[in-house]
Amino acid sequence: MDPRLDPDLLAGGDSRNVIDRYRYWSVAAIVADLDTRRSPLHVAVENIEHDLNIGSIVRTANAFNVAGVHIVGRRRWNRRGAMVTDAYLSITHHPDPADLRSWAQAQGLPILAIDVVPGAIPIEDHPMPPACVLLFGQEGPGLSPESLAGADAVLSISQYGSTRSINVAAAAAIAMHSWARAHLDSRGPAAG
């Protein structure tokens, strides 16, 4: 028998939301396979108010097979929106923005904050580095002044309607896709 397959799933069926390639594979086997082709992108979320959107951001990060997700601030976050996709990712906690900044500097990764604030550069006007951290704030308050000050660049998503901002989970999906268009091909592995 293929060692990647989970005997319990084979016996009881696999109702997980995984692509067909991973049907009946154990979580460990899926993670091991994903690890062979992780993108160099990291995603960070500042967790000030226990925002429900964090789970959705984690789920999207899984879809883009990011290298890691970083929760900054409160350790606890609402996992419901992740729909168990957090099992397939590396999730790291940072107690504060300074700790995230220190980690990113040690890794040689610039932090690109995504927020609607004065002076933010439109995301389409700023080149996305191949390896970086995209940092998102909370729905409502956005990023803390400490996070904004520690970012290498502050980017915004251009909007064309009457609302001041879009949902942070939607913004994260747009930003991750912008990064992916610059650095991944349609099969996923880093282009070039």
N, C-alpha and C positions, 0 to 999 in steps of 0.2 A: 504494500500500500504506500502511496505517496506520503512521506512524512509531514508534508505541509497541511494535509487534511486533518480536520478535527473529527474524531470518531463520534462525539456527541451530536455534532451538526449533521453528519452523514446519517445517523440513526433517526434524528428527530426533525430534520429539515433545517434549512438556512433561510431565515426571513430577514436577515440584516440588510441594511441599505448599502451594499457593496457592489462594485462593478462585477460583471460575470466572471472575469478572470480570477477573482478572489472568492467566488462562491465555494463554500465548505472549507476554506482555509482557516486555520487557527489565527487568532489575533497576532500571536508572536510571529507566525510565518508571514502575515501581511506586513507587519512592521518591518521585518527583516528585508522584505522585497522593496518596500518603499524607501528604506534607508539606502539602498543601492543607487537611488536616483533622486534624492532630495535636492530641491533647489537651494541656492545660497541665500534666499530671502528669509528674513525673520520678521515676525509680526509681534508688536507689543501693544498692550491695552492698559491704560491707566484705570484702575479699579477703585474709584472713590465712593461710589454710591451703590455697589452691588448691582450694577446694570445688567438687565436681562440680555442685552445685545451682545455681551461677551461670548456667550455660547454660540450665537450665530457667526460671530467673527472667527471663532475656533473652527466651526464647521467649514467655513469658506477657506480658511488656512489649510485645512486638510485637502480640500478640492485642488488647491494649488501646490500641494505637497511641499510646504515650506519647511525649512530646516528646524524651526522652533517657534513656539508661541511663548511670550513673556507677559506675565500678569504683574503689573506694577501697583503697589499699594496694598489694599486688603487682600489677604491670602485666599479667602473664600470667594467663590464666584458661582453664579447660577449656571449649572451644567446642562439644564434641560434643553436649551437651544442648540447645544453641540450635538445632540442626538447620538451620543456615544463615540463621536469622531475623535474626542480627546484621547481615546485609547490608542490611536494610531500616530500620535504626535508627541514630541518632547515639549513639556510645559514647565517653564521655570518661573519661580516667584522672585520678585525683587521688592524689597520693603519700601523703596522710594525711588524717585527719578534719578537721584545721584548714583544709586547702585546700578541701575540699568545703564547709565552713561559710562560708568567705570567698566562694566562688563563689555559694552560695545567697543570702547576704546581698546581694551585688551585684545579684542578679536579683530580690530582694524575695520570695524563696521560703522559707517556713518548712520546717524539717526535722521530720518526724514519724518518730521511731524506732519500730520494731516489735520488741518483745522481751518475754520473760517474766521480768520483774525486779520486785522489791518496789517498790510505788508506781506501777506502770504503770497507766494509765487504760484501762478496757475500750474497745476500738475503737468499739463501738456507742454509747458514752456521750460521745464526743468528736466535734464537727463536723469534717468533712473540708473544708479550704479548697479552692476551685476550682483554684488553682495551688499546688503544694507538691512536696516531695521526700519520698517514702517510703523510709526507710533500713532495710536488713536486714543482719543479721550472718551469721556462719558457723554451719553446723550444728554443734552442740556448744557451743562457747564463747560464741556469741551475739555481741552488739556489744561493742566495746572500751569501757573507761571513758571514753576521749576522745570517742568517738562519742556515747555516752549524755549526756555533759556538754554537748556542742555542740548537742543536739537542742532544738527548741522545745517538744516534748512527747514523752513516751514512752508508747506505746500497747501494749496486749496484746490477743490474740484470746482471747475467752472459750472455755473448754473445759469439758466436762461429764463426762469419763471419768476414768480413773485415771492416765493418762500425764501427765508434767510438761510436755511440749511436743510440738508437731507439727513435721513436716519444714519447713525454711525455705522451700523452693520452694512447698509447699502454703500456708504462711503468707503468702507474697508474693502468691499468686493470690487468696487470700481478701481481703487488704488492698486489692489493686488493684480487685477487684470491689466492695468496700465503697465505694471512692472513685467508681467508675463509676456505681453506683446513685444516688449523690447528685448527680452532675454530667453524666451522659450519658443520652440517651434510647435507645430500642431501635435506632435507626438509626445511633447513634454520635456525631453532632455534639453539642457541649456544649448542654445544655438551658438555656433562658433566656438 
